[in-house]
Amino acid sequence: MARTQLPPQIRKRSLKTGIRYEVITDAGIDPGTGQRRQVRRRFGTEREARDYLTTVTHQAATGQFVARHTVTVAEVVTDFIAARHNLRASSRAKLEYDLGVFTEFYGTKSVQTLTKADIDRMVRTLIDGGSTTPKGRKRRPWSPGVVNKVIAAVSRVLEDARRQGLVARNVAEYVDPVARSHKDMASFTKAEVAQLRKVMDRDPLPPMGLNHRPHQKGDDKPDPAEYGDRLAHAWHLALSGLRRGEIAGLRWSDVDLDSDDPALFIRNNRVMAGGQTVEGDPKSPTSRRRLPLPSRLVTVLKAARERQADEKAAIDGLAGTKDARGYDRTTVYADSGYVVVNEVGEPYDPAVLSRYWRDMLARYGVRHIRLHDARHTCATQMHLDGVPIAVISDWIGHTSAAFTMATYAGHASADDLKGAANALDKL
């Protein structure tokens, strides 16, 4: 039988190392330079050479050909983040955090050699925990929600690389998200809100002044549960529908308490990203909003403003004095301008507010829900009181009324459902 003639793109060469089949063929247009590409590869067998030629010809014809290169995962991630020109500082920090673990696992690996199995292996390691971080710490198991954000971020990076012609396919596209257990959003009942307001609004412990001295053995220490909470105004803002970052980032310059139409303006967001506190614009354009203040909130915020003035006077009054150990006091009041600050005027990290919220509920014996669920309480109670969904959506800064209905206002408490059951007896 006659020997099949080699196609013109394949040449048989005799080298010192033996017979080699060299493929030289056109591979279409380089999307980066606009010039035609030519590839050259050598193989040990004719079949390998023919298979490669068939693959390259098909990929070139369909625009799927990817030239070999040594670009690493770390380089692709760095370029991807740098190209996100419109990201807010907080969003950029979150993206860097989500992709940081991807770079940690495979940063030095060629992005072309990355496989779906590599991504699955990283996901499994994060779920199980126990791996070592670059700082030498033992990594705890990550929650499904956090891991899914990493998967989504990795998929975005690799899809961008595919569009640039750096990889033939996005290997993260078919990585299954981690199953999440269903969690109902909690909220306080009206009775619980009333109970919480009653105990929070009692007079808090007075600020430390010149006459303060450390408690000595045998002194009767005040019971914090008998006093109001120093951060009561922060919790009132949460129960009024503000996000944690909006509370942490609110400044007195954004609050008008003294006009005939008191209001506050949401213009700043102070959030946690990658273990760091970052500030920027509100979460979305609809989150930037003006909220008229109910009389209760005006009273609470005025009291907080007066307390901060007292704390500033107390701190300034200590200047130049010595503490109980005989050291000069050097602390000065920060005058940061934030509405929610510590005793020396410095703003809180958002995570600290969540911890203080938890401690406050425990101190007063109130059922625990997340700080964010205080916002849910606001939306739910507005809905049950007959406030139109569109108005609720604008109040809490959502992008659509449908999202508000599905996320917050679509839940009734056990007491509300019991009332609905009792209504059936009247039919």
Summary of the structure (lengths in Angstrom):
residues: 427
radius of gyration: 31.2
end to end distance: 93.4
largest distance: 110.4
contacts: 1155
relative contact order: 0.08
helix: 46%
strand: 13%
